Amino acid sequence: MDNSTRLRDQLLSISMDSIMGSWMGIPKDELKKKITMPTYIRLAIYQAMESKDIDAGKSHFESNTSSEESPESPLVVFINSRSGGRHGPELKETLQNLMTEEQVFDLSTLKPHEFVQYGLGCLEKFAGLGDQCAKEIREKLRVVAAGGDGTVGWVLGCLGELSKQGREPVPPTSIIPLGTGNDLSRSFGWGGSLPFQWKSAVKRSLDRSTNGPICRLDSWKLRILMPAGEELETPHALKPTEEFLLDQELEIGGELAEKVSCYEGVFYNYCSIGMDAQVAYGFHNLRNEKPFLAQGPIANKLIYSGYSCKQGWFLTPCIADPSLRGLNNILRMHIKTHNCSDWKQVSLSSSIRALVALNLQNYASGRNPWGNLKPDYMEKKGFVEAHVDDGLLEVFGLKQGWHASFVMGELIQAKHIAQASEIRFEFRGGQWKECFMQIDGEPWKQPMNMDYSSFVEIRRVPFQSVMVNGEQV
């Protein structure tokens, strides 16, 4: 064989290796070595979480005689195995094969707050006892959330407790999308759904989770103050809390009840009031009553579309029912802006049937209702370019169903109302006995009182969430 032939064969071999490497991705054994913790540490963490006791895994530390080094990029995964239709259980098994069983936590049995309190607590205790491997794992650890936006928000909320407790660093979070909308996943480059070749895609996602760049995400606390005695069916995202004082800088339009009930929750994507929340409320009730009807993202979207028509949104202009009139009949809205700390009242058009305060640029399965605004328009309105970490919510309105449909089809933009660093809604009852609200897809029916006002305040959480960007650069 002459030199030219030998060189050609070598170049061909290198080229084929390159092509096969990019197609196959990182070898399974190499990935597993890169992300898997030593046996004694992962068993101790898992046992501490199961027993709800930091010291439950101490025996593994004491009996360890090896001098294993920490993995290059340790990972743990939280998976909502009920999401994603039939893919949930299969994905859980695949992840356990790619990592180990003890590093994959099924949210039906092990919760993220248990990981923060007991799992990380166990790891930190080992580090405090002089275990260098545990110390390095705690510093390098990253988290993968496999589920929909609700699952991701749940994980982020629990990890956020680390900032409050001064237990930095907070592990960065990446996403494997299993939900219906997956707007958080889209916003950080992890896609809107599992692809057809999802098993190889999961392997690539795990590898990207280990080396993707870090970015930040604002989160927002919503607090409700309402007259006591009213029944509120709270979703998972809302919890009862102690009574809080309203901002005294802003006068109350109506009257405040002597006895009040208070609730609070955190959202990452959006808070909405009105017809879109009413549609979501009907959909969630149907899914809870008849879960066999909603077996995946496509089925969910079809049912959701049906509810949009059924709730009367499209026929609102033709109907005199006061329950379908504009939101300006039941609420006053005040905001603070990025360049002013004083409260400002915002007037709402009588045509607004749904009001949305949006944190991400993805909404309702990847739509961008705020749109990409031109510089001249932003200057005229006093707006700035929207980002997920800018401390601002984009507030927009949707009119009747036809308007909402065109907005969701991205044929037109929503009605731009404001950019706000803080929001207060004051609800007045009148002819309305209730309205509908939702945060990040979790809806509830908000009762309203004829005599007293109810209040909803939205403020930014001081600590930002730490995310992994999944986009290849």
N, C-alpha and C positions, 0 to 999 in steps of 0.2 A: 504494500500500500504506500503510495507516494505521500509527500508532506501535505500537498494541497487537499488530497482526499481525506487524510487524517484530520486536518484542521476543519474541513467542512463537516465531518461526522461529529467532532467535538462541539462545534458551534450548534449543530442540530440537536445534540444531546442536551446542551445547556438551555437552548430555547424550549425544548419539550419539558425539561424539568421546571423551567420558569412557568410555563403554561399550566402544567399539572399542579404546581404549588399554589398558583393563584386560584385554580378551580377547586382544589381539595381544601385549601386553607391550612391552618395550623394542624399538625397531626394530633390525634386524640391523646396519645400518651404524653406528648410534650405539653399540651394544654393542661392535662390533669396534674402533672408535676408542678406546673406554674401556679395553680390556684388552690391546691389541696393542702390543708394544714396537717401537721403531725398528728398521729393517732391520739396521743394522750390529751392534746389540747381540744381537738374537735369532740372527743367523747366527754370531756369535762364540761365544755360549753353546753352540749346537748343535755347532759344529765342535770346541770344547774337549771336549765330552762324547764325541763320536765318536772323537776322537784320543787321549782320556785324557791331555790335556796342557793346562794352563791357558793357555799361551802360543800355542796353535794358532790362536786367533781374533784374535791381536794385529793382523794385517794389516788386519782390518775396522776396528779402532779408528784405525789410522794413516791409512787412506785416507778416513776419514769427513770430509767437508767441510760437512755440514749442521749446523744448530743446532737439531735437533729437541728438543722438550720431552718429558719422561717422560709416559706415559699416566696417566690418573687412577687406575686400579686394575689394574696389570699382573697377569696370571695365567699359570701354567703348569699343564698337566694331565698326570698319569700315568694311563694307561689299560691295564688288562689286557684286551686285545682278545679273549682266549679265554674270558672270563667273559660271562655274559648270553646264552648260546646264540647265535643269529643276530644279536643286537643289537650284539655287540662290534665287528665290523668296520664296520657301518653307523654306529655311534656315533663311532668314530674318524674317519671321513670327515666326519661332521657337525661335529664339534669343529674339525677342520682348516679347514672352511669358515667357521665362526664366528670363528675366531682366525686362526692361520697354522700351516702345517705344522711350523715350527720350535719352536712352543710346546706341541705335543702329543707326548708321549714314550710310545711303545709299550714296555711293560715286557718284551716279548720281545727287544728289541734294546738299549734304553737303560734302565739301572737307576737307582733313586733315589739310591743312594750315589755314583754317577757324577755326578749332578746336584749333590749337596752338595759333592763334592770338586773337580770340574772346572768345572761350569756356574756355581755360585755363586762359586767361586774366581776364575773369569774376570771375573765381574761386580764382585767386590770389588777385583780388580786395577785394572780401569778406573776405579773410584771413587777408588782410591788415587793414580791418575795425574792426578786433578783433573777427571774427567768427571762433571759435576753430574747429567746425565741418568742415568748408571749408578748414582750414589749414591742418587738418589731412588727408582729402581726397586728397588734392594736393600732400601730401608727400607719400601716399600709393597707388596712382592711377596706374593701369596697363592698357595696350591697347591690343586689339585683332584685328589682320588684317585677314579678311576672303576674300581670293581671290588667284590669282596666284602670281608668283614672281614679276611681274610688280606692282601689288597692294601693296605688302609688301614693295617693294623698295620705292614706292611713300609715304607711311606712314612713313617709317624710315627717308626719306629725310626731310620731314616736321618736324618731331620730333627733328631731328638733329639741326634745327634752334635754339632750346632752348639752346644748348651748346654755340652756337655763341653769343647769347644774354645774357648769364650768368644767365639763368632762370632754374637752376637745382632745383630738380632732373629731369632727363629725364625719363618719364614713360617707363618701360620695355615693350617689344612687344612680344606677342605670336601669333601663326598662326593657322588658319583653312584652309587647302589646298583646293582651288577650281579651280586652273589653270590646264594647260596641263603637264608641267614639274615639278613644285613645288620643285625645288632644294633647295631653302632657307628653306622650310618647312621640307624637309628630313634632312637637315644639322643640324637642331636644335630639332630633335626628334618628330616632329608633323605629320610625315607620308607623303606619296606621293599622297594620294587622300582620299576622303571621303569613309569610309567603307560602306558595305551594310546596316548595322544597324546604319545609320549615326545620327539619332536623339539622341540615347543614347550616341553615341560617342561625340557629340557636348557638351552634359552636362558634360561628363568627361573632355573634353578639357577646358571648362570654369573653372571647379574646379581646374584643373592642372595649369591653367593660374594664379590662385591666389596664389599658393604656390610653383611653380616650381623655381629651382635655377636660378640665374642671370648669364649670360655670355656676352662676348663682340664679336663684329664683325667689322672687318675693312671695310671701304668703300673707293672708289677710284674716284678721279676727272679726267675726260678726257677733254682735251682742244684741239680744232682744230684751226689752223691758216692757211688760204688758200687765194689765190689771189681773190681780190674783183671782182664782176661781174659774178662769177660762181653761178649757181642756186643750192641750196642745200635744198632738201625737208627734213626738220628736223622731226624726230619722237618726241614723247612726252618727251623722256628723254634728248633731246638736246635743248638748248636755246641760242639765240644770246647773245653775251656779248661784253664788251668793249675790245679794242685791248690790248693784253698782250705781254710782251717781252719774247723772247725765252732765255733759259739758255745760257749765254754768254760763259760758260766754254766749250761748244761744238760747233765746227765749222760747218757751213752749207755746205753741199756738192754741192748743186746747187745754184740757185739764189732766193732771196726773193723779191717778188713783192713790189712795192712802196705802193700800196693801198691793204689792206687785209681785209678779213672778219673773225670774230672769233666766236666760239661757245664753249659751255661747258656743261657737264652733269656729273652725278654721277652713278657709277654702284657698285653692291654688289657681283655679281656672276662672270661675265666674260665680256671680250671684245674680239671680234674676227674679223679677216680680211680674205676675200677670198671666197672660194666656199661655205662654210657652211652659211655665211652671205647672199650669193646670193640666196641660196635655201630658207632661211628664208624670204628674200625680196619678192620672188615670192609667197610664201605661204601667207604672210600678205596682199599682193595686192589682191589675190584671195579671201581671207576671207572678205576683205572690200567690194569687188565688189559683192560677192555672199555669204553673211553670212549664208544662209540657208544650205550651204554645211558643215559648221563646227559647229555642235551642241553639241560638248562634247569632252573630252580628246581622246577617241578612234578614232572618226572621224578626229580630228586634226592630230593625229599621222599617220593615213593612208594617208591623203592628203600630209603630210610632206614627208613621204617616197616616194610617187609618184613624188614629185618635186625633190627629191634627184637624181632620175633616169633621169628625164626629162632635168635637167640643164646640162647634159653632163659630170658630175663628173666621172662617171664610165667609160666613153669612152675617157677620157683625153689623155692617152698614145697613142691613135690611131689617134688623131686629131691634125692637124698642126695649127689650129686657134690660133693666138698669144694671144687672150683674155683668153685662157685656160692654159697658161704657168705658170711656177712657180712664186711665189711672189718675188723672188730675182730679178726679172726683173723690179720691180716697186718701191721697198722700201729699205732703209737702216735702220737698227735697232741698237740703242744704249741703254745700260742699266746701272743702278747702282745696286750693290749687297748688301747683308746684312752686309758684312765686308769691303766694299770699297766704298767711296763716289765719286770716279772718274768715269767718263763715259768710257764705254768699248763697242766697236763695236762687234756685234754678226753676224757671217756669217750664211746665210741661204742656205740650200741645194736647188738645182734647182727642186727637186721633191716636195717641200712643196707647196700645193695648198690652205691650210687654216692654219692660225696662231691664237692661242687662248691664252689669258692671263687670268688665272683662279684664283679666290679668294677662292672658296669653294672646298670641296672634292667631291661635287655632281655636275654633268653636264649632260645635255641632259636626263632628267628624271631619275636621280639617278646613272648614270655611274660614274666611277672613272678613267678617262683616264690617269691621272698622275700615278696612281697605288701606291701600298705600296712597297716602294723601300727598298732594303736591305742596311744595314749600310755600308758595304764595297763599294757598288756602289755609295752611297751618298757621302762618304768620297772622292772617286776618282773624282767625278764630282764637289765637293765643295758645295753640296746641304745640306739642313737641313730638318728635318721632317716638313711636311706642316701642318699648322693650320690656322683657319679663323681669328686669331687675332695676327699673327706674323709679320705683316708689309711687307709681301712678296706676290708676284704673281707668280704662276707657269706657265711658258710659254712653250707650246708644239705645235708641228706641226702635221698636217694630210696630207697625200699624196693623191692619187687618191681615188675614192669612195670605192673601195674594202678594202683598208687599213683602211679608216674611219669606214667601217662596222665591221671589225674585232675588232677595238678599242672599238666601241660602244657595241659590244657583249662581251667585256672584255676577248677576246681570246688572245689579245696582248696589249701591252701598246703603247701609242702615242710616237712620237719622242720627247724625252726630249731636250729642248733647253736651258732654263735658269730659275733661280729664281731671281726675280728683285724687288727692292724697288722703282725703278723709271724707266720709259721707254720713249724713244722718237722714233717715226717713221718719217722718211722723205720720202715722196712719189715723185717719178719722173714720168712724163707722158710717153714720148716715143710713142710707138704704142698703149698703153692703153689710152683710153679716160676717163675711170671711173673704180672704183673698188667698192666692197661692204663691208660694215662694220656693226657691231651690238654690242649693249651693253645690256646685260640681256634680250635678245630676241627681242629687238627693232631695226630693221635693217634700213639702208638707203644706198642710192647710192652716193658714194663720187666721185665728179668730179675731174679730174686731168688735169693739164695744161702742154702743151708741153714745155713752156719756163721757168716756175717758179715752185718751189717746194711748196708742202703743208706739214704741220707738224701736228702730233698728239702727245701730251704729256700726260702721265699718272702719277699722283702722289697720294700718300695716303692722305686722308682727316685727319686733325689733331685729330678730335673727333671720337671716336668709337661709333657705335650703341649699345644700350643696349637691349639684348634679354632674353627671358625666355626659358629655356631648358625644352622641353616637355617629355623627356625620364624619365621613372620611375626608380629610383635608389634603 
